[in-house]
């Protein structure tokens, strides 16, 4: 288990729903990954790199709603700037399974 945090620490993490509107291969990534463009509604469009190629095809991801942390500092990965972190959990095989709301929500809806 990680260190205990306060509720104030948790409130600093901005987790939102968004819809993937573009998926591209990311050949310059060290591990197989996609470059994703995600629509967060009124919050705008953000991009992310995701190492999820073993379980998801580009067609699986296009128009899929996801959850992501959107207030991380942008991070350069090879020639790409990742602006958010898509949330997932590791399965028994070590692959990442994406987290999502059980029903469709408006893009940009905050998780709390």
N, CA, C and O atoms as a MOPAC input file, in Angstrom:
PM7 MOZYME 1SCF
protein

 N      0.84200 1    -1.17900 1     0.00000 1
 C      0.00000 1     0.00000 1     0.00000 1
 C      0.88700 1     1.24200 1     0.00000 1
 O      1.95000 1     1.25600 1     0.62000 1
 N      0.44600 1     2.27300 1    -0.69300 1
 C      1.17900 1     3.53400 1    -0.75100 1
 C      1.00900 1     4.30600 1     0.54700 1
 O      0.22800 1     3.91900 1     1.41600 1
 N      1.75200 1     5.40600 1     0.66700 1
 C      1.63100 1     6.25800 1     1.84200 1
 C      0.21000 1     6.79500 1     1.97300 1
 O     -0.47500 1     7.01900 1     0.97500 1
 N     -0.22100 1     6.99700 1     3.20700 1
 C     -1.52500 1     7.58900 1     3.47700 1
 C     -1.51300 1     9.05400 1     3.05700 1
 O     -0.54900 1     9.77600 1     3.31100 1
 N     -2.59400 1     9.48200 1     2.41200 1
 C     -2.71900 1    10.88100 1     2.02400 1
 C     -3.92800 1    11.48800 1     2.72000 1
 O     -4.79400 1    10.76800 1     3.21600 1
 N     -3.98000 1    12.78700 1     2.75200 1
 C     -5.12300 1    13.48100 1     3.34300 1
 C     -6.21300 1    13.66000 1     2.28900 1
 O     -5.96900 1    13.47900 1     1.09600 1
 N     -7.40200 1    14.01100 1     2.73300 1
 C     -8.48700 1    14.29000 1     1.79800 1
 C     -8.11300 1    15.46600 1     0.91100 1
 O     -8.46600 1    15.49000 1    -0.26800 1
 N     -7.40400 1    16.43800 1     1.46500 1
 C     -6.96500 1    17.59100 1     0.67400 1
 C     -6.03900 1    17.14800 1    -0.46200 1
 O     -6.10200 1    17.69300 1    -1.56400 1
 N     -5.17400 1    16.15100 1    -0.19100 1
 C     -4.32400 1    15.61300 1    -1.25000 1
 C     -5.18400 1    15.01000 1    -2.35500 1
 O     -4.93200 1    15.24500 1    -3.53700 1
 N     -6.19500 1    14.23700 1    -1.97600 1
 C     -7.06600 1    13.61100 1    -2.96300 1
 C     -7.79600 1    14.64400 1    -3.81800 1
 O     -7.95200 1    14.45300 1    -5.02400 1
 N     -8.23700 1    15.72500 1    -3.20500 1
 C     -9.00000 1    16.73200 1    -3.96200 1
 C     -8.14300 1    17.43500 1    -5.02100 1
 O     -8.68100 1    18.09000 1    -5.91400 1
 N     -6.82500 1    17.30200 1    -4.92800 1
 C     -5.93800 1    17.90000 1    -5.92500 1
 C     -5.89900 1    17.08300 1    -7.21700 1
 O     -5.48900 1    17.59600 1    -8.25800 1
 N     -6.32100 1    15.82400 1    -7.16000 1
 C     -6.29700 1    14.94800 1    -8.32400 1
 C     -7.59700 1    15.14000 1    -9.09500 1
 O     -8.67800 1    14.86800 1    -8.57200 1
 N     -7.49800 1    15.60500 1   -10.33000 1
 C     -8.67800 1    15.88700 1   -11.15300 1
 C     -8.90400 1    14.73200 1   -12.12100 1
 O     -8.23300 1    14.63100 1   -13.14800 1
 N     -9.85800 1    13.85700 1   -11.78300 1
 C    -10.17500 1    12.67700 1   -12.58800 1
 C    -11.47000 1    12.95100 1   -13.33800 1
 O    -12.48500 1    13.29400 1   -12.73100 1
 N    -11.43500 1    12.79800 1   -14.65600 1
 C    -12.58800 1    13.12900 1   -15.50300 1
 C    -12.84600 1    12.02200 1   -16.52000 1
 O    -11.97200 1    11.20700 1   -16.81700 1
 N    -14.07000 1    12.01700 1   -17.04500 1
 C    -14.39200 1    11.12900 1   -18.15200 1
 C    -14.13800 1    11.85600 1   -19.46300 1
 O    -14.30100 1    13.07300 1   -19.55900 1
 N    -13.74100 1    11.09900 1   -20.45500 1
 C    -13.51500 1    11.65000 1   -21.78100 1
 C    -13.70000 1    10.56600 1   -22.82300 1
 O    -13.73500 1     9.37900 1   -22.49600 1
 N    -13.81900 1    10.97200 1   -24.07100 1
 C    -14.00100 1    10.02400 1   -25.16700 1
 C    -12.81900 1    10.10300 1   -26.11900 1
 O    -12.42000 1    11.18700 1   -26.54400 1
 N    -12.26700 1     8.95000 1   -26.44600 1
 C    -11.13900 1     8.88300 1   -27.37600 1
 C    -11.65900 1     9.18300 1   -28.78100 1
 O    -12.54600 1     8.49500 1   -29.28400 1
 N    -11.09900 1    10.21300 1   -29.40300 1
 C    -11.56900 1    10.61600 1   -30.72900 1
 C    -10.54100 1    10.35000 1   -31.82800 1
 O    -10.85600 1    10.47400 1   -33.01100 1
 N     -9.31400 1     9.98400 1   -31.44300 1
 C     -8.28900 1     9.64500 1   -32.43200 1
 C     -7.29000 1     8.69000 1   -31.79900 1
 O     -6.90500 1     8.86500 1   -30.64300 1
 N     -6.87200 1     7.68300 1   -32.55400 1
 C     -5.90400 1     6.69400 1   -32.07900 1
 C     -4.85100 1     6.50300 1   -33.16700 1
 O     -5.17400 1     6.23600 1   -34.32400 1
 N     -3.58900 1     6.64600 1   -32.77500 1
 C     -2.48600 1     6.43900 1   -33.71800 1
 C     -1.43900 1     5.52400 1   -33.10000 1
 O     -1.26000 1     5.49900 1   -31.88200 1
 N     -0.75000 1     4.77400 1   -33.95200 1
 C      0.39100 1     3.98900 1   -33.48800 1
 C      1.46500 1     4.94700 1   -32.98300 1
 O      1.53700 1     6.09800 1   -33.41300 1
 N      2.30100 1     4.45700 1   -32.06300 1
 C      3.37800 1     5.27600 1   -31.51100 1
 C      4.69100 1     4.50600 1   -31.66000 1
 O      5.20000 1     3.96100 1   -30.68100 1
 N      5.24200 1     4.45700 1   -32.87300 1
 C      6.43200 1     3.64000 1   -33.12900 1
 C      7.68100 1     4.10000 1   -32.37900 1
 O      8.59500 1     3.29800 1   -32.18600 1
 N      7.75200 1     5.35300 1   -31.95200 1
 C      8.94400 1     5.83900 1   -31.24300 1
 C      8.91700 1     5.53900 1   -29.74400 1
 O      9.90600 1     5.78700 1   -29.05400 1
 N      7.81900 1     5.01800 1   -29.23300 1
 C      7.74000 1     4.67500 1   -27.80400 1
 C      8.64600 1     3.47200 1   -27.52600 1
 O      8.81700 1     2.60500 1   -28.38300 1
 N      9.22300 1     3.42600 1   -26.32100 1
 C     10.10100 1     2.31200 1   -25.95300 1
 C      9.33500 1     1.00100 1   -25.87200 1
 O      9.83500 1    -0.04000 1   -26.29900 1
 N      8.11500 1     1.04500 1   -25.32300 1
 C      7.23900 1    -0.12300 1   -25.25900 1
 C      6.05500 1     0.14600 1   -26.17900 1
 O      5.69200 1     1.30300 1   -26.38800 1
 N      5.44700 1    -0.90100 1   -26.73500 1
 C      4.31900 1    -0.68300 1   -27.64300 1
 C      3.24100 1     0.19700 1   -26.99900 1
 O      2.81400 1    -0.04300 1   -25.87000 1
 N      2.81600 1     1.21900 1   -27.74500 1
 C      1.85500 1     2.18400 1   -27.20500 1
 C      1.07100 1     2.82300 1   -28.33900 1
 O      1.43000 1     2.73000 1   -29.51200 1
 N     -0.02300 1     3.48000 1   -27.93800 1
 C     -0.80300 1     4.29300 1   -28.85500 1
 C     -0.69600 1     5.75800 1   -28.43300 1
 O     -0.46500 1     6.06600 1   -27.26400 1
 N     -0.86700 1     6.64300 1   -29.39500 1
 C     -1.06800 1     8.06200 1   -29.13200 1
 C     -2.57400 1     8.30100 1   -29.22000 1
 O     -3.18700 1     8.03400 1   -30.25400 1
 N     -3.16400 1     8.79900 1   -28.14600 1
 C     -4.60700 1     9.00000 1   -28.07900 1
 C     -4.93700 1    10.47800 1   -27.99800 1
 O     -4.24000 1    11.24400 1   -27.33300 1
 N     -6.00300 1    10.87500 1   -28.67800 1
 C     -6.56600 1    12.20900 1   -28.55600 1
 C     -7.92300 1    12.03200 1   -27.90100 1
 O     -8.74300 1    11.23700 1   -28.36000 1
 N     -8.16100 1    12.78100 1   -26.81700 1
 C     -9.34400 1    12.55800 1   -25.97800 1
 C    -10.12700 1    13.84800 1   -25.81900 1
 O     -9.55900 1    14.90600 1   -25.54500 1
 N    -11.43800 1    13.75000 1   -25.99500 1
 C    -12.35200 1    14.88400 1   -25.84700 1
 C    -12.87800 1    14.90100 1   -24.41700 1
 O    -13.55600 1    13.96700 1   -23.98900 1
 N    -12.56500 1    15.96500 1   -23.67800 1
 C    -13.04900 1    16.15100 1   -22.31200 1
 C    -14.13600 1    17.22500 1   -22.25100 1
 O    -14.24600 1    17.94000 1   -21.25600 1
 N    -14.92100 1    17.33700 1   -23.28900 1
 C    -16.05100 1    18.27300 1   -23.31500 1
 C    -15.58700 1    19.70900 1   -23.19500 1
 O    -14.69000 1    20.14600 1   -23.91500 1
 N    -16.21200 1    20.44900 1   -22.26900 1
 C    -15.90300 1    21.86900 1   -22.08500 1
 C    -14.44900 1    22.10500 1   -21.66500 1
 O    -13.93700 1    23.21500 1   -21.80600 1
 N    -13.78300 1    21.06600 1   -21.15000 1
 C    -12.38600 1    21.19700 1   -20.72400 1
 C    -11.41700 1    21.10400 1   -21.89600 1
 O    -10.23200 1    21.40800 1   -21.75800 1
 N    -11.92900 1    20.68300 1   -23.05000 1
 C    -11.10600 1    20.65400 1   -24.24800 1
 C    -10.56000 1    19.29100 1   -24.59900 1
 O    -10.97000 1    18.26900 1   -24.04800 1
 N     -9.62700 1    19.30200 1   -25.53000 1
 C     -9.00300 1    18.09900 1   -26.08000 1
 C     -7.63000 1    17.94000 1   -25.43800 1
 O     -6.87700 1    18.90700 1   -25.31500 1
 N     -7.30600 1    16.70500 1   -25.02700 1
 C     -5.98200 1    16.40400 1   -24.48500 1
 C     -5.45600 1    15.15500 1   -25.16700 1
 O     -6.21600 1    14.35100 1   -25.70700 1
 N     -4.13900 1    15.01100 1   -25.12900 1
 C     -3.49200 1    13.85700 1   -25.73900 1
 C     -2.78900 1    13.02800 1   -24.67600 1
 O     -2.34600 1    13.54600 1   -23.65200 1
 N     -2.69500 1    11.73200 1   -24.94000 1
 C     -2.04600 1    10.83300 1   -23.99300 1
 C     -1.39500 1     9.68000 1   -24.73400 1
 O     -1.87300 1     9.25200 1   -25.78500 1
 N     -0.30300 1     9.18300 1   -24.17900 1
 C      0.32600 1     7.96000 1   -24.65400 1
 C     -0.12500 1     6.83900 1   -23.72700 1
 O     -0.14000 1     7.01100 1   -22.50800 1
 N     -0.49400 1     5.68500 1   -24.29800 1
 C     -0.98900 1     4.58600 1   -23.46600 1
 C     -0.43800 1     3.25600 1   -23.95600 1
 O     -0.54100 1     2.92400 1   -25.13700 1
 N      0.14600 1     2.50100 1   -23.03800 1
 C      0.69800 1     1.18200 1   -23.34700 1
 C     -0.40200 1     0.13100 1   -23.16400 1
 O     -0.38900 1    -0.65100 1   -22.21300 1
 N     -1.33900 1     0.14000 1   -24.08800 1
 C     -2.50500 1    -0.74400 1   -23.98100 1
 C     -2.71700 1    -1.54300 1   -25.27300 1
 O     -3.82800 1    -1.99100 1   -25.55700 1
 N     -1.65600 1    -1.71500 1   -26.04100 1
 C     -1.77700 1    -2.35800 1   -27.34700 1
 C     -2.05100 1    -3.85500 1   -27.25000 1
 O     -2.54900 1    -4.44000 1   -28.21100 1
 N     -1.74500 1    -4.49000 1   -26.13100 1
 C     -1.92300 1    -5.94600 1   -26.04500 1
 C     -3.39300 1    -6.34600 1   -25.90900 1
 O     -3.76800 1    -7.44400 1   -26.32000 1
 N     -4.22600 1    -5.48400 1   -25.34400 1
 C     -5.64500 1    -5.81800 1   -25.14900 1
 C     -6.59100 1    -5.05200 1   -26.05600 1
 O     -7.73400 1    -5.46800 1   -26.24100 1
 N     -6.13800 1    -3.93400 1   -26.62800 1
 C     -7.03500 1    -3.06400 1   -27.38200 1
 C     -6.47300 1    -2.75500 1   -28.75700 1
 O     -5.29500 1    -2.42900 1   -28.90400 1
 N     -7.33500 1    -2.86100 1   -29.76200 1
 C     -6.96800 1    -2.41300 1   -31.10100 1
 C     -7.35500 1    -0.94200 1   -31.22700 1
 O     -8.06400 1    -0.40000 1   -30.37900 1
 N     -6.88800 1    -0.31800 1   -32.27700 1
 C     -7.27400 1     1.07600 1   -32.51700 1
 C     -8.78500 1     1.19100 1   -32.68000 1
 O     -9.38800 1     2.14700 1   -32.19300 1
 N     -9.40100 1     0.22900 1   -33.35700 1
 C    -10.85600 1     0.25600 1   -33.52800 1
 C    -11.58600 1     0.08800 1   -32.20000 1
 O    -12.63500 1     0.69800 1   -31.99300 1
 N    -11.03900 1    -0.74100 1   -31.28400 1
 C    -11.64400 1    -0.91000 1   -29.95400 1
 C    -11.66800 1     0.40800 1   -29.19300 1
 O    -12.60400 1     0.68000 1   -28.44100 1
 N    -10.64500 1     1.21900 1   -29.38700 1
 C    -10.47400 1     2.43600 1   -28.59100 1
 C    -11.22300 1     3.64100 1   -29.14700 1
 O    -11.67400 1     4.49800 1   -28.38700 1
 N    -11.35700 1     3.71000 1   -30.45100 1
 C    -12.00100 1     4.86700 1   -31.05800 1
 C    -13.44000 1     4.98800 1   -30.56000 1
 O    -14.21000 1     4.03100 1   -30.62900 1
 N    -13.79400 1     6.17100 1   -30.06000 1
 C    -15.11300 1     6.50900 1   -29.49600 1
 C    -15.40800 1     5.82900 1   -28.16700 1
 O    -16.55800 1     5.80800 1   -27.72700 1
 N    -14.40000 1     5.27800 1   -27.52800 1
 C    -14.56300 1     4.64300 1   -26.21800 1
 C    -14.42000 1     5.70400 1   -25.13200 1
 O    -13.51800 1     6.53900 1   -25.18600 1
 N    -15.31100 1     5.66600 1   -24.15000 1
 C    -15.19700 1     6.59400 1   -23.03100 1
 C    -14.24600 1     6.00800 1   -21.98800 1
 O    -14.29900 1     4.81600 1   -21.68300 1
 N    -13.38900 1     6.85100 1   -21.45400 1
 C    -12.36700 1     6.43300 1   -20.48600 1
 C    -12.39200 1     7.38200 1   -19.29200 1
 O    -13.10200 1     8.38800 1   -19.29900 1
 N    -11.61100 1     7.05000 1   -18.27000 1
 C    -11.36900 1     7.97900 1   -17.17000 1
 C     -9.87900 1     8.31900 1   -17.17700 1
 O     -9.03900 1     7.48100 1   -17.50700 1
 N     -9.56900 1     9.55100 1   -16.81100 1
 C     -8.17200 1     9.99000 1   -16.84500 1
 C     -7.93000 1    11.07500 1   -15.81400 1
 O     -8.83700 1    11.82400 1   -15.45000 1
 N     -6.70400 1    11.14600 1   -15.35400 1
 C     -6.25500 1    12.26900 1   -14.53300 1
 C     -5.81600 1    13.34600 1   -15.50500 1
 O     -4.94100 1    13.12100 1   -16.34100 1
 N     -6.42600 1    14.52100 1   -15.39400 1
 C     -6.16300 1    15.55500 1   -16.40800 1
 C     -5.29700 1    16.70200 1   -15.90900 1
 O     -4.98500 1    17.60700 1   -16.68300 1
 N     -4.89600 1    16.69300 1   -14.63500 1
 C     -4.11900 1    17.83000 1   -14.14300 1
 C     -2.66900 1    17.47800 1   -13.80900 1
 O     -2.06000 1    18.11000 1   -12.94500 1
 N     -2.11800 1    16.47700 1   -14.48600 1
 C     -0.68400 1    16.23900 1   -14.41000 1
 C      0.03900 1    17.25600 1   -15.28000 1
 O     -0.52400 1    17.77100 1   -16.24600 1
 N      1.28500 1    17.54200 1   -14.93300 1
 C      2.10800 1    18.35700 1   -15.81500 1
 C      2.33400 1    17.57000 1   -17.09100 1
 O      2.51500 1    16.35400 1   -17.02700 1
 N      2.33000 1    18.22200 1   -18.25700 1
 C      2.60500 1    17.51700 1   -19.51000 1
 C      3.96400 1    16.82800 1   -19.44700 1
 O      4.91500 1    17.34000 1   -18.85600 1
 N      4.03100 1    15.64100 1   -20.07600 1
 C      5.26500 1    14.85700 1   -20.06200 1
 C      5.63900 1    14.50300 1   -21.48600 1
 O      4.81100 1    14.01400 1   -22.25500 1
 N      6.90800 1    14.75600 1   -21.83700 1
 C      7.37800 1    14.40600 1   -23.17100 1
 C      7.79900 1    12.94600 1   -23.18600 1
 O      8.60600 1    12.50100 1   -22.37000 1
 N      7.22600 1    12.20200 1   -24.14700 1
 C      7.57700 1    10.80400 1   -24.36500 1
 C      8.01200 1    10.71000 1   -25.82500 1
 O      7.19200 1    10.81400 1   -26.73700 1
 N      9.30000 1    10.51200 1   -26.03100 1
 C      9.88600 1    10.56900 1   -27.37800 1
 C      9.51700 1    11.91400 1   -28.00700 1
 O      9.84700 1    12.95700 1   -27.44300 1
 N      8.84800 1    11.91900 1   -29.14900 1
 C      8.49500 1    13.17300 1   -29.83000 1
 C      7.04600 1    13.58600 1   -29.56600 1
 O      6.46600 1    14.33900 1   -30.34800 1
 N      6.46600 1    13.10400 1   -28.48200 1
 C      5.03800 1    13.29400 1   -28.18400 1
 C      4.88300 1    13.88900 1   -26.78900 1
 O      5.60100 1    13.50900 1   -25.86500 1
 N      3.93500 1    14.83200 1   -26.63700 1
 C      3.63300 1    15.40500 1   -25.32400 1
 C      2.34800 1    14.76700 1   -24.80400 1
 O      1.28600 1    14.90400 1   -25.41100 1
 N      2.45600 1    14.07100 1   -23.67700 1
 C      1.30200 1    13.44500 1   -23.03500 1
 C      0.76100 1    14.41600 1   -21.99000 1
 O      1.49500 1    14.87000 1   -21.11200 1
 N     -0.54200 1    14.73100 1   -22.09200 1
 C     -1.14800 1    15.76200 1   -21.24900 1
 C     -2.05800 1    15.21800 1   -20.15700 1
 O     -2.52300 1    15.97700 1   -19.30700 1
 N     -2.31500 1    13.92300 1   -20.16900 1
 C     -3.17800 1    13.32700 1   -19.14000 1
 C     -2.78900 1    11.86600 1   -18.98400 1
 O     -2.04800 1    11.32000 1   -19.80200 1
 N     -3.29500 1    11.23500 1   -17.92400 1
 C     -2.98700 1     9.83500 1   -17.64900 1
 C     -4.28900 1     9.04300 1   -17.63400 1
 O     -5.14100 1     9.24600 1   -16.76900 1
 N     -4.43400 1     8.14700 1   -18.59200 1
 C     -5.61200 1     7.28900 1   -18.65000 1
 C     -5.48500 1     6.23600 1   -17.55700 1
 O     -4.40900 1     5.67600 1   -17.34900 1
 N     -6.58400 1     5.96700 1   -16.86200 1
 C     -6.54500 1     5.05300 1   -15.73000 1
 C     -6.89800 1     3.63200 1   -16.13100 1
 O     -7.80400 1     3.39800 1   -16.93000 1
 N     -6.17000 1     2.70100 1   -15.56300 1
 C     -6.40600 1     1.29200 1   -15.80700 1
 C     -5.86100 1     0.47100 1   -14.64700 1
 O     -5.22200 1     0.99300 1   -13.73400 1
 N     -6.12600 1    -0.80600 1   -14.70900 1
 C     -5.65900 1    -1.74000 1   -13.69000 1
 C     -4.98100 1    -2.91200 1   -14.39700 1
 O     -5.39300 1    -3.32100 1   -15.48300 1
 N     -3.94500 1    -3.44200 1   -13.77000 1
 C     -3.21300 1    -4.55300 1   -14.35600 1
 C     -3.96700 1    -5.85700 1   -14.11700 1
 O     -4.39500 1    -6.13200 1   -12.99600 1
 N     -4.13100 1    -6.66100 1   -15.17000 1
 C     -4.78600 1    -7.95800 1   -15.00100 1
 C     -3.74900 1    -9.02100 1   -14.63800 1
 O     -2.57800 1    -8.69800 1   -14.43800 1
 N     -4.16500 1   -10.27000 1   -14.55200 1
 C     -3.27000 1   -11.37100 1   -14.14900 1
 C     -2.08800 1   -11.55200 1   -15.09600 1
 O     -1.02100 1   -12.01500 1   -14.69300 1
 N     -2.29000 1   -11.18200 1   -16.35400 1
 C     -1.22200 1   -11.34200 1   -17.35400 1
 C     -0.29900 1   -10.12900 1   -17.43400 1
 O      0.64700 1   -10.12800 1   -18.22100 1
 N     -0.56200 1    -9.09600 1   -16.63000 1
 C      0.26400 1    -7.90200 1   -16.64400 1
 C     -0.17000 1    -6.86800 1   -17.66300 1
 O      0.50900 1    -5.85800 1   -17.84700 1
 N     -1.30700 1    -7.10600 1   -18.33500 1
 C     -1.84000 1    -6.14800 1   -19.30400 1
 C     -2.72100 1    -5.13100 1   -18.58900 1
 O     -3.30300 1    -5.43200 1   -17.54700 1
 N     -2.81800 1    -3.93300 1   -19.14700 1
 C     -3.63100 1    -2.87600 1   -18.55100 1
 C     -5.05800 1    -2.94300 1   -19.09400 1
 O     -5.28000 1    -2.94500 1   -20.30500 1
 N     -6.01600 1    -2.99900 1   -18.17500 1
 C     -7.44200 1    -2.98000 1   -18.49200 1
 C     -7.95100 1    -1.58900 1   -18.13400 1
 O     -7.78600 1    -1.14500 1   -16.99800 1
 N     -8.56000 1    -0.90700 1   -19.07800 1
 C     -9.01800 1     0.46500 1   -18.86500 1
 C    -10.17900 1     0.53100 1   -17.88000 1
 O    -11.04600 1    -0.34300 1   -17.86200 1
 N    -10.18200 1     1.58100 1   -17.06000 1
 C    -11.28500 1     1.85400 1   -16.15500 1
 C    -12.26300 1     2.79100 1   -16.84200 1
 O    -11.85700 1     3.69100 1   -17.57700 1
 N    -13.55100 1     2.57900 1   -16.60200 1
 C    -14.55500 1     3.47300 1   -17.17100 1
 C    -15.79300 1     3.45000 1   -16.29500 1
 O    -15.98400 1     2.53600 1   -15.49400 1
 N    -16.63200 1     4.46200 1   -16.45500 1
 C    -17.90100 1     4.51800 1   -15.72900 1
 C    -18.80000 1     3.38700 1   -16.22300 1
 O    -18.69700 1     2.97000 1   -17.37600 1
 N    -19.67600 1     2.89300 1   -15.35900 1
 C    -20.53900 1     1.77100 1   -15.73800 1
 C    -21.61300 1     2.18400 1   -16.74100 1
 O    -22.16300 1     1.33300 1   -17.44100 1
 N    -21.91700 1     3.47800 1   -16.81800 1
 C    -22.81800 1     3.98700 1   -17.84500 1
 C    -22.17300 1     5.21400 1   -18.47400 1
 O    -21.28700 1     5.83000 1   -17.88200 1
 N    -22.61400 1     5.56200 1   -19.66500 1
 C    -22.07900 1     6.72000 1   -20.38200 1
 C    -22.34600 1     8.01000 1   -19.59200 1
 O    -23.42900 1     8.19500 1   -19.03800 1
 N    -21.35400 1     8.88600 1   -19.54900 1
 C    -21.49400 1    10.18800 1   -18.89700 1
 C    -21.10100 1    11.27400 1   -19.88600 1
 O    -20.58500 1    10.98400 1   -20.96500 1
 N    -21.34200 1    12.50000 1   -19.52100 1
 C    -20.89200 1    13.61900 1   -20.35200 1
 C    -19.38100 1    13.72000 1   -20.26800 1
 O    -18.80600 1    13.55500 1   -19.19200 1
 N    -18.73000 1    13.99000 1   -21.40000 1
 C    -17.28500 1    14.19400 1   -21.38900 1
 C    -16.95400 1    15.34900 1   -20.46600 1
 O    -17.59900 1    16.39600 1   -20.50000 1
 N    -15.93200 1    15.14200 1   -19.63800 1
 C    -15.50900 1    16.16200 1   -18.69400 1
 C    -16.12000 1    16.00400 1   -17.31600 1
 O    -15.78900 1    16.76800 1   -16.40900 1
 N    -17.00700 1    15.02700 1   -17.13400 1
 C    -17.61800 1    14.80000 1   -15.82500 1
 C    -16.52800 1    14.41700 1   -14.83000 1
 O    -15.69300 1    13.55800 1   -15.11600 1
 N    -16.53700 1    15.05200 1   -13.66900 1
 C    -15.51900 1    14.80000 1   -12.66100 1
 C    -15.87200 1    13.56800 1   -11.83300 1
 O    -17.02300 1    13.38200 1   -11.43800 1
 N    -14.87900 1    12.73800 1   -11.57800 1
 C    -15.02000 1    11.56800 1   -10.71800 1
 C    -14.78500 1    12.03500 1    -9.29100 1
 O    -13.77100 1    12.66600 1    -8.99300 1
 N    -15.72000 1    11.72500 1    -8.41700 1
 C    -15.54700 1    12.09800 1    -6.99800 1
 C    -16.16500 1    11.09200 1    -6.08600 1
 O    -16.11100 1    11.24900 1    -4.86700 1

